[in-house]
Structure formats: C-alpha cells, structure tokens
Amino acid sequence: MPVFFYKAKQDNAQTVSGEVTARDAEEAIDLVSQLGLLPISVEEKDAITMGVSSSRRVKPRLVYAFTRQLVSLLKSGVSLLHALEVLHRQMRDVNFGIIINDVIVNLRNGRSFSTCLQEHPRAFPDVYVALVRAGEESGRLKELLASLTVYHRKQDEISQKIRGALTYPAFMLVVGMGTVLFILSFVMPKISVLFEGMHTVLPWPTRLIMGLSHAVRVAWPVLIVGVFLGALAFRFMAQAPLLRRKVKAFLMGLPVIKDFSVKADMERFSRTLGLLLESGIPILKALEIAVPTLEHEPLRVELMVCQDRVAGGASLGECLRESVNIPDIVAQLIVVGEESGALPGSLRDIADTYEQEISEATKAATTLLEPLLILIVGLVVGFIVFAMLMPVFQMDMFAA
C-alpha cells in the first residue's frame, strides 16, 4: 500500500508531521483525522524509490543485531513502538531503515507486529514472522524474540565456520595463481633470451612454459575479457533459477558436498522445526515453514511428502523412517520424541549433534585442504623452475 506524508495541526495549533499507509489520499486524510489532527497537506511518498530500496535482501546478521537490541529494549520496559523508533533512529543500513520505518508506520495505523513484518519477506523470513505471531497470541513476545536471537546466532556460527574453512584455501589459490602469472609474465621472458642463441632443440617442458609465457604476454587482453565474461556468466547463472538449480543439483550430487549438504540441511531443519514447536505452533504449520529451508532437493521432496502424510494423520517419525535420504538416526530420535511427548527437545538434540559434526567436518576439510593446495602450488612452481633449468643441464652435458 502507498505511504503518505502528512502535515497537520494539533488542538494547540502546533504543526506536526508523520506518515500513514493508505489505499489513496482520501483514506490517508481520514486516518490523519482519526488521530485527532487537522490535515494541512497529504502527499504520497515516492513509491518507486521505496520499492527499489526495500526489495533488496537484508543480511541475516543485520536482522540478528536488530532482534537482539529489540529484545534488550523490551526487557527494559520500553514499549514495542518506542523501541522500534529508537532502533530506526540509529539504523545505518538505508534499505533496512526503510523497512523498519514502514513497520513503524503500519504499527501506528493499528496493524499487528507480525502482519507488518510479513510484508517484508526479504528481511523477515517465515520463521521469524511465525514466531512473532505466536508471541503476540500467547503474550510471550519477548521470550520468543529472545529464542529468535539464539536461532540466528546458531545459524550465523555455522555460516562463519563454513566461510572460515574456505577463506584460507581461497587465499592460497589466489596467491598461487598470482605467483605463476608473475613468473610467466616477467621472469620467463628474461630467461628465454638466454635460450634464443642455443642451436639445439629445447626440452618439451621448456618449450611448453615458453609458449605459455608468450601467450600470457601477447594475449593478456583476451585473458581480461575472459575473466570479465566468466564473471558475467556466473552472475547470469546465479540469476537464472533453472540453471542455478541444475548446477546446485550437480554439486550436491558429489559425494563429499552431498554429505556436508545433508548435515547442514538437517541441522537447519531440526532447529527450525524444534523452535516452532516449542513456541506452540502446530506441527503442520511448523512443517510448512521449516521444509522450504532445505536446500538439498531430494530431502525437500521427501519431507514435502511426509508433510502431506502428516496432514492425513500419519506420524512424522514413521514417515521419515520410510524415506531414503533422511538419516536413520534422525528418524529414530523423532519417533522417540513423539512417543515421549518431547519432540522439540529431540529436534534440538538432533540440531546440536549435526552442528558439532559440521564443526568437525569443516575443521577436517581445512586441515586437508591447506597442505593439498600448498603441494599443488609448489608442484606448479617447481615444474616451471625445472623447465627453465633443463636447458642449462643440457649445456653442461654437452660441455662435458
């Protein structure tokens, strides 16, 4: 709905201004009048700028920081609306600031907090909105927002571990490629001059390295264009849903990546479902929210089938037992949790177990990748040095 700026007079003739959300200017004037004000002017906010800014995805870390600060203010006895106004004033991210401002305006117009958040799925996912709604209905908004901060922190810790495991190998790969390009571009041409006067056939490794050096020096514009086109192709692939799904399916079909993907998905699904059930959300609604968080296609399809069967009265644990891609330990623990009436606790245990496994897997991958990349870079540089020294060895042999 459009947002309107207004200027109005209070009973004491003081001029005030603000924003209201309405279908048209006439409804906006009525809303201002209902606030006990005398409208002077009502103008529609720039909808195009608003739409472009608020359509971008908000980083989860910003949402986590916002939620944590909101919980602190609510625990201090500050009202929800005033807490949002305080956070909006200190917001540095322009896009997120626009979203929070829109939430504030809608709250002033009498809408519920969860309904306001639901209009901004790029910032507040379904899990967030569902927990806020459950908090509003049960009167436990502060407690459930605090649970959300724990949930976001756990997800952020896993993302940090994965990024940390990839940072050093990526750095080593870039440094290795830069070293090879430097040798081929600047060192090899100077050494090649020494071989030009030799009236003998150079060894094939030397000819290969000299050819690569010549190609790099002559065709560097082509290399730059190739890198640019590769970046464009990667961006296109990231924006094309069908192509992105096929590439993701191929990568997740690889043994090591598949195992890691399943662990990450089961951790996220278990933690999300457990948090929703602990908040009093019915299992069907909780499954409807938790299943889309899965990225591994076979897992998501099987859980969607289980979701339909649970809607028909079946047990979630028994459905998971019949699934091919769901780990047996997950199905067993969920069955035990359903039978004992402690399903949220069982799901939390599953999530903690997989979080620990992911941590160990990333540590092991880092331990293996670091020496492997050092070995690969060393072999490449060593081959170049060996190729440059082979003609010298030949000259010594002929001299002997």
N, C-alpha and C positions, 0 to 999 in steps of 0.2 A: 504494500500500500504506500502511496506517496506520503512524504513528510512535509509539513508546512511550518514555516517560521511565522511567529505572530508577535505583534506588539499590542499591548492592551493597558488599560487604566484600572488601577485598584480603587477601592472605595475612598482612600485618602488622596486620590488624584495622582498617585505615584505611577510612573510608567514602568512596566515590566515586559520581558520578552521570554520566549521559550519555543518549544517545538511540540507539535501534536501530529499523530498519524491518523489520516482520514482518507475516505474514498475520493472526496473532492473538496473544493474550497468552502462550499456551503456547509458541509458536515464539520469541517475544521472550525468554522466560526461558531457553530453550535457547541462544539466541545470546549472552546475557549470560554464561551458564555456560561457553560455549566460549571466552570471553575470559579465563577463569581467575578469574572473580569469583563471589562467593556472593550471589545476588539477595536483596534485602530487600523491595523493592516494585517493581512494574512497572505503570505506568498509561498508558493511551492518550492521546495528545495530542489537543487539540480539533481534530477533522478539519474541522469546518465553518469555523472561523476560518482554518485553514490553507488550505482550498480557495479561499475568497473572496480571501484576500490574494495567493496565488500565481497566480490566474487572470488578473490584470491584466497587460497588456503592459508589458514593461520597455523603457525608452527605449534606442535603439541607442547613444547617447552613453555611458550607464552601462556597457553591455556593452563598449564600446571601452576605457573607462578601466580597467575590471576586467581585461580581457585584457592591456593594456599593463603594468599593475602585476604581473600574474601572470608575464608573461614576464621582467620585471626580477628578481623573486624567484627564479625557476627558474634564470636565468643566474648568480645569486649562489650557487648550490649548495643552495638550500633545497628540501626535498622537496615534492612536489605537495600532499600533505595538510596539511603545516605552512603552506605558502604560502596555501592556501585558508582555513585557520583565522585567519591574520594578516589577510587581506583581509576576512573576515567580522567580525572584531572592530572594524574601522574603517568598516564599511558604515553609511551614514546612511539610505539608502533602505530602509524596512521591508520592502516587498514583495520587493526583490532580496535582502535579507538572509535572508529565509525560504527563498528558493530556494537560495542558497549553503549555508545550513545543512543543507538536505535533501541537497544534493550531498555534503557532508562526511559526513553520517551513512551514506549509501549507499556511499561510498568505504571507510569503516571496516568495512562489512559485506562487503567483498571484491568489490564491483562495479567495472567499468571506468569511467574518467572519462567516456568518450563515452556510455556507457549512462546514467550519471547525468544528463548534460546533455540527453539525448534526451527525458527525462521532462518537460522544461520548454520546450516549443516557443515559448512566448510570450516567452522571454528569449533562447534559443539556437536560431536557425533551422537548417534542414537543412544549409546550407553550413558553418556553424560545427561542427556535430556530425560531419559527414563529414570535415572536415579534422583534427579532434581524433582521430577513429578512425584515419585514415591515419597520423597522427603516432605514435599508440600502436603500430600494427602495424609501422611502419618504424623506430621508435626515434628519430624526429626531431620529438618533440612541441614542443620549444622553438622550433625553426625554423619549424614550421607555425603555431604560435601567433603568432610574430612576423609571418608573412605575413598572418595574420588582422588584426593591428593596422593594417597598411598598407592592407588591403582596406577596413576600417571607416573609416579616415581619408579615403580617397578618396571613399567614398560620403557621408561627412559633409560633405566640402568641397563636393560638388555640391549637396547639400541646402542648405547655407549660402548658396551663390551664388543659388539659386532663391529662398530666403526673403529674401535681401538685395535681390533685384531687385523683389520685391513689397512690401517694407516701406514704402519712401518713397511709392510711388503710393497705397497704402492709407492712409497718414497724410494725404496731401494730400486724398484723397477724404473722409475723416472731418472734417478741418478745414473743407473747403468746405461740406459739409452742415451742420456746426455754425454756420458763418457765415450761411448762408441762413436757417436756423431762427431764429437770433438776430435777424436783420433783420425777419423776418416776425412774430416774437412781440413784440418790444419797440420797434423803431424805427418800423415801419409804422403801428401803432395811433396813435402820437402825430402822425404826419404826416397820417393820414386825417382827423383832427379839422379840419384846415385846409380840407379839401375839402368838408366837410359843408354849409357855408354857400353854396357855389357853386351858382347856379341855372343850371347848364349840364350837358350830358351829358359825362361824363368819357371820355377816350380808352379804348379797349378794353384796352391794356396795363395802365393804371392800375386799371381795374375787375378785371382778372384777378389782379393782385398783391394788391389789397384783399380779394378773395374768398378767396385762398389764406391771407392773414393771418388773416382771420376764422375760416377752417376750422381753422387751427393752434391759435388761441387757444380755440376752443369745443370742438374735437374732440381735444384732446391726450390725454384718457384712451383714446380709440379708437386713437390712434397708438401709445400704450404697449402696449395689448393686442395690436395688430397686430404690433409688434416681438416681443413675447413669443410669440405664436402662430407667427410666422415662425421664431423660434429653435427652437421645439418641432418644427415641420415639418422643419427642417434636421436636427435630431437624429434624428427618425424616419427620414428619408431615409438618413442615414448608417448606421442600424442595420438597414435593410431591404435584404437582399442584392440582390433582383431590381431594386428601384427604383434602388439605387446603381449597379448595372451598366448600367442604361439611361441614367442621367444621365451616367455616365462615358463610355459609348459615344457619346453625343451630343456631349459636349465634345471628345472625342478625334477626332471626325469633322470638327471645324472646322479649316480649313487651317493656321493658324499653330500652334495647340495640337497638331495631329496631327504636324507636322514636329518640334516640340520633344519630344513624347512618344516618337516613334520614336528620336530621338537618345539620349534618356535611357535607354530600354529597351535599345538596342543596346550602350551603354556598360556598363550593369549586367550584361547577359547575357554579353558578351565577357569582362569582367573576372572574373566568377564562374566561367565555364567554363574560362578560362585558368588560374586559381588552382587549380581542382580537378584539371585535367590535370597541372599542374606537381607536384602533391602525389602523383601516382601513382595517382589514382582512374581506373578505366576510363571510356571515353567514354560508354558507355550510362548508367552510374550518374551521371556528371557531368551529362549532359543531363537526366536525371530530376530532378536537384536544381536546375539552372540555368534550365530552361524556366519553372517556376512563378514565377520572379522577374519575368517580363514582365508589364506592366500593360496593354499595348495588345492587345486581344482578337485582331485578325487576325494579328498577329505570333505570339502564343502558339499559335494554332491551327495556323499553318503550321509552326512549329517542332516541335509535337507530331507532325505528320505526318512531318516529317524524322526525328524520333526513332524512329518506328516503322520507317521505311525503313532507317535505320542499323542497327537491330536485325536487319533482314533481310539485311544485308551491303552495303548501298549506302554511297557516300561522302557525308559530311556536306556538303562543298563543292558537289558536283553537285546534291544535293537543294536546297540554298539557291539555286543558280542558277535553278532552275525556279520558285522562289517569287515571288509578285507583290509582296509588301510588303517583302521583305528587300532592302536597298540592294545594288546590283550590286558596289560596292567591297568590301562585307563578304564576299560570296560569293567574289569573286576572291582576296582575301587568304587566306581559309580554304582554298581549293583549293591555292594556292601553299604554304601552311603544311603541308598534308597531304602534298603531293608531296615537300617538302624534309625532312619529319620534324620540323619546328619549329612545330607548330600552336600550342602555348602562347604562343610568342613572337609569332606573328601575331595571336593574340587580344589579347595585351597591347598591341600596336601599335594595333589597332582601338579598344580601350578608351581609350587615351591620345588618339587622334585625336578621338573623339567627346567626350571630356572637354574638350578645347580648344574644339571647336565649341560646346558648351553654354556654356562660359565667355564666348565671344564673343557668342553669341545673347542671353544674359541681360544682358550689358553694353549691347548694341544696344537691347534692349527697354526697359531702364531709361532710356537716352538719349532714346528716343522718347516714352515714357510720361510722363516728368516735364513737359516743355513742353506736351504734349497736355492733361494734367489741369489744369495752370495755366491754359491757354487756356479750357478748359470752365468752370472755376470763375469765371474772370474774365468770361466771356460772361454767365453766370447772374447774377452780382452786378451787372454793367454793365446788364443788361436791367432789373433791379429799380430801380436808380438812374434809368435813363432813364424808366421808367414813373412814378416818383414826380415827376420834373421836368417831364413833358409838360403837366400842368395849369398849372404856373407859366408855361410858354412860351405856353400858350393865353391866360392872363390878360394877358400882355404884349402879345399880338397884339390882343386886344380893346381894351386901353387905348390902343394906337396908333391 
